[in-house]
Amino acid sequence: MIIAIPLHETKQNVCVSFGRAPYFLFHNTDTNTSQTVENTAAQAQGGAGIKAAQLVADSHADAVITVRCGQNSAEVLQTAKIAVYKSEGDSAAENLQAFAEGKLVKLNHFHPGFHGHA
């Protein structure tokens, strides 16, 4: 299973913005390996969330752990059958551990998006 997490510039903590996060962590639970990838959608004029969700889908992620997610991003993720979980705390590593222990809940409330706001 591949889990995607939006990351801050530090590449350690979960970013509150899904679409405009500077990086994504992709963690493979089968091999216990991680890769940090630049979010090329972060600088988009518009539609950053949709583009970021497509990046996650193209990376074959099975799940996303995030603070929040816009409706348009959520639709892309749901179409790709990617489960979205609510992060707990700041650390990406702690969230991966909480996920492995079954402590994270699915995110089922999606905001309308920020449309043009960074």
C-alpha positions as CSV (number, residue, x, y, z in Angstrom):
1,M,0.0,0.0,0.0
2,I,1.2,3.5,-0.8
3,I,0.3,6.3,1.5
4,A,0.6,10.0,0.5
5,I,1.1,12.8,2.9
6,P,1.4,16.6,2.0
7,L,4.5,18.0,3.7
8,H,5.8,21.4,4.8
9,E,9.1,22.8,3.6
10,T,10.8,20.9,6.5
11,K,9.8,17.6,4.8
12,Q,8.9,16.3,8.3
13,N,5.5,17.7,9.2
14,V,2.1,17.5,7.6
15,C,1.2,20.6,5.7
16,V,-2.3,22.0,6.3
17,S,-2.7,22.8,2.7
18,F,-3.2,19.7,0.5
19,G,-3.0,21.3,-2.9
20,R,-0.3,23.9,-2.1
21,A,1.9,21.7,0.0
22,P,5.5,22.1,-1.2
23,Y,6.1,18.3,-1.1
24,F,4.4,14.9,-0.8
25,L,5.7,12.0,1.1
26,F,4.9,8.6,-0.5
27,H,5.4,5.8,1.9
28,N,5.2,2.2,0.7
29,T,4.0,0.0,3.6
30,D,5.0,-3.2,1.8
31,T,8.6,-2.3,1.4
32,N,8.7,0.2,4.3
33,T,10.4,2.8,2.1
34,S,9.5,6.5,1.6
35,Q,10.1,9.0,-1.1
36,T,9.6,12.7,-0.9
37,V,8.5,14.4,-4.2
38,E,8.1,18.1,-5.0
39,N,4.4,19.0,-5.5
40,T,4.5,20.5,-9.0
41,A,0.9,21.7,-8.5
42,A,1.8,24.0,-5.6
43,Q,2.6,27.0,-7.8
44,A,-0.4,26.6,-10.1
45,Q,-2.4,29.8,-10.8
46,G,-5.6,27.8,-10.1
47,G,-6.7,24.3,-9.6
48,A,-3.8,23.4,-7.4
49,G,-5.9,20.9,-5.4
50,I,-7.1,19.1,-8.5
51,K,-3.6,18.9,-9.9
52,A,-2.1,17.8,-6.6
53,A,-4.8,15.1,-6.3
54,Q,-3.9,13.9,-9.9
55,L,-0.2,13.8,-8.9
56,V,-1.1,11.6,-6.0
57,A,-3.3,9.4,-8.2
58,D,-0.6,9.1,-10.8
59,S,1.8,8.0,-8.1
60,H,-0.5,5.0,-7.4
61,A,-1.3,6.0,-3.9
62,D,-3.9,4.0,-2.1
63,A,-4.5,6.4,0.8
64,V,-3.9,10.1,1.7
65,I,-3.3,11.4,5.2
66,T,-4.1,15.1,5.4
67,V,-5.3,17.9,7.7
68,R,-8.0,18.9,5.3
69,C,-9.0,18.6,1.6
70,G,-11.0,20.6,-0.8
71,Q,-14.1,19.2,-2.5
72,N,-12.5,19.3,-6.0
73,S,-9.4,17.4,-4.7
74,A,-11.6,14.9,-2.9
75,E,-13.6,14.2,-6.0
76,V,-10.4,13.4,-7.9
77,L,-9.2,11.2,-5.1
78,Q,-12.5,9.4,-4.7
79,T,-12.7,8.7,-8.5
80,A,-9.2,7.2,-8.2
81,K,-10.5,5.1,-5.2
82,I,-7.9,6.7,-2.9
83,A,-9.0,6.7,0.8
84,V,-8.6,10.0,2.6
85,Y,-7.7,10.0,6.3
86,K,-7.6,12.9,8.9
87,S,-4.1,13.5,10.2
88,E,-3.5,13.7,13.9
89,G,-0.7,15.9,15.1
90,D,2.1,17.5,13.1
91,S,4.6,14.7,12.4
92,A,4.4,12.7,9.2
93,A,6.1,9.8,10.9
94,E,3.6,9.8,13.8
95,N,0.7,9.8,11.3
96,L,2.2,6.8,9.5
97,Q,2.4,5.0,12.8
98,A,-1.1,6.0,13.8
99,F,-2.4,4.8,10.4
100,A,-0.6,1.4,10.9
101,E,-2.2,1.1,14.3
102,G,-5.7,1.8,12.8
103,K,-6.0,5.0,14.8
104,L,-6.8,7.5,12.0
105,V,-10.4,8.1,10.9
106,K,-11.5,8.7,7.4
107,L,-12.0,12.3,6.4
108,N,-15.6,12.8,5.3
109,H,-16.0,16.6,5.4
110,F,-14.4,18.4,2.5
111,H,-14.3,22.2,2.3
112,P,-15.3,24.1,-0.8
113,G,-11.7,25.0,-1.6
114,F,-9.9,28.3,-1.5
115,H,-10.0,29.1,-5.2
116,G,-7.0,31.3,-6.0
117,H,-5.8,31.8,-2.4
118,A,-2.3,30.5,-1.6
